[in-house]
């Protein structure tokens, strides 16, 4: 069975690439291997798979299976966020709030937190609450992403 997944993944089948990453990430069927996990997620991400883009960002952010690189993490979070992936929207907000991989900007963080809240992200709502802001207040302040 694993041979078929690997062959399909090598041929560019995105779902098989995701499955290979999962196998290496969890130790299901294959021995855990962070580097192989990252490589398979990256292949799927480069083929446009949004969940894989988020996973690649997390790998870069944490340095799992690759060298820690917060700037690269932000780039991959942005790709997943552009597709509306709510956890990527939240993580971009977090990166901007704390200056991780980008220049610190609370306004930009609030923009991404609001976008994540729109998608149902409870963590992002907590961040808006921490600033004493409602979603409506942030949306009225930022019609577009702050520069």
N, C-alpha and C positions, 0 to 999 in steps of 0.2 A: 504494500500500500504506500509506504513512504517513498518508494522509488517512483511511483506514478506522480505523486505530488511534486517531487523534486524535478522530474522531467518536464512537467507542465510549467512549473515555476521558471525553469531555465529557458523555456520557450516564450516567457513573457506573460503567462496567465496570471493576472493580478491576484485573484482569489487564492491561487496556489502559493503565490509569493507570501501572502498574508498568513496562510496556514503554516508555511515553513517558519516564518518569524515566530508564530505562536508556539510551535513545537520547541524551538530553541529557547524561547522566553520562559516557558513553563516547565520544561523538562518532560513534556508529554511526548512519548514515543522516542524522541531524541534527547541526548544529554543536554542539560542547560549550557548555553554558550552565548554570552552577551554580544560578542563580536558578530557571530553568524546571525543572531537575531536582528541586530542593527542593520547588517548588510541586506537582509531580506526585506525588512521594513523600508529601507531606502529605495530598493528596486521598485517596490509597490508604490511608494510615494512619488518617485519619478514618473511612474505610469499614471499619476493623477488620483490615486486612492487617498481620500481625505483622512481616514482614520490612521493610515500609515504615515501621512504627513505629520499628524499630531504625534504619533509614536516616535518618529525620527526627531522631532523637536524635543520631546522629553528625554530621549537618549542623549542628545547634545547638551541639554540643560543639566542633566545629572552626570554626564560623562560615563554612561553605561554602554559598553561595546565600542566606544569611540572616545576621542579626546574631548573633555568638557569644553564647550564653546557656546557661550550665551548669545553671541551675535548670530551664529548659525541657528541656534534654537529659535530666536526671534523671527528669522527669515521663514523657518518652517511653520512656526505658529501662525505667521501672517498668511501663508498659503492655505492652511486649514481654515483660518478665520475668514478668508475671502470666500470660502465655500460655505460659510455659515456655521461652522462647527463650534458649538457653544463653549466647550472646554478650552478651545484655542483662543476664543475671544476673551474668556476670563484670564487665561495665562498671559495674554498680551497686556491686559490691564495690569496684572501683577508686575510684569516686567517693567512697564512704564512707571508704575507707582514707586518701584524700588530702584530703578535705574539699572536693571539687570540686562546687559546686552544692548541697551539703548540709552540715550540721554534721558534722565529722569524728567517726567512731565505728568503731574497730577491731572491736568486737564485731559491729556490723551488717555491716561488710565481710566478716568471717569467715563470717557467716550466708549472705550471697549467694555468696561463693566456694564454700562447701560445696554450695549448691544447683547451682552451675555444674558443679562436679566430678561431682555426681550425673548430670548430663547429658553428661558426657564431655569437659569443657573442660580441656585440658592446662595452659593458662595459670593457671587458678584453682588447680589442683593445685600448681603452682610457688609460688603465693602462700601456700597452707597450709604447704607445705614450708619456706618462708622464716620462718614463725612457729614451726616445729618441731612442727606439729600434724598429726594424721591426720584424715581425714574423720570417722571414728568419734568422735574426741574432740570435734570441733566439733559434730557432731550430738547427742551426749549433753549438751553444755553448752547448746545452743540448740534447744529443742523448737519454739519460736516465734521470730519475728523480734524481736530486742532493741528495746526502746523508747528 
